[in-house]
Amino acid sequence: MDEKDLVSWSSAIACLVDNGFNNEALELFREMQLSTSIRPDEVTMVDLPRRAVLLGQAYEFIDKMSIGANSVVWRTLLGACVNHGNLDLAKQVKEKLSMLDPYHDGDYVLLSNVYGRVNRWDDKAEMRSSMRKQRIEKKSGCSFIEVNWVIHEFVSGDNSHPEYETKCIEFNHAESQRLRQVGYAPDTNNVLFDVDEEEKEKNLSYHSEKMAVAFSLLVDNDRTTIRVMKNLRICTDYHRFMKYVSKVFHKEIIIRDRSRDPCSCRDYW
């Protein structure tokens, strides 16, 4: 390659992490910092903490970054702490974020999710209580889809859409069995509430992006491409869910979430 840019450096780091070359990924990141004029951004940093073994080292790198880590970089690491259930590191990262962006609702939610991941439900409830006392409101997940030239909005946990109760619930119950037959299994790991497995699966069915896709399939099943826009990052379950919907219903599904990329998780889930 004649000239390396940010994309090529980030791609090389991602490739090393994906194949388990953790030390080599860190060394390449170090080389990127020291020997080039290119500086890593959140796109680069999202790859370092993708394995649990790298979390602590990623923290040290971010803390010592010569460019100074912004809230996006720290928030990426906090999200990785949720995935790996690393509560101790999550608390340290949250302290860093509190100095940069003290009232960001997502940071409180992520830390409360780590508490849920390690089954510390009282601490999770206390974190949510702290948000209410500070009047920090959690942003609701919502998805938008165009059907028959009309934009429809669906909100996570809400079944008040005029077409949803009568059609989409029926679809979710009937077609979930069809998806299971080809390998789909609801991923309840990210339903971080102290409820039984059946209730967790029910909770997943009300995610806004699932409602939007179900609505499209029921109301406009002739279209070959389904496009959904979501204001937050998609969850692990929906990432899996949309693959099986695409396979079973022979649809191309395009979803744009908060991270505008070919796939915001890079198939990391």
Order of alpha helices (4+ residues) and beta strands (2+ residues): alpha-alpha-alpha-alpha-alpha-alpha-alpha-alpha-beta-beta-alpha-alpha-alpha-beta-alpha-beta
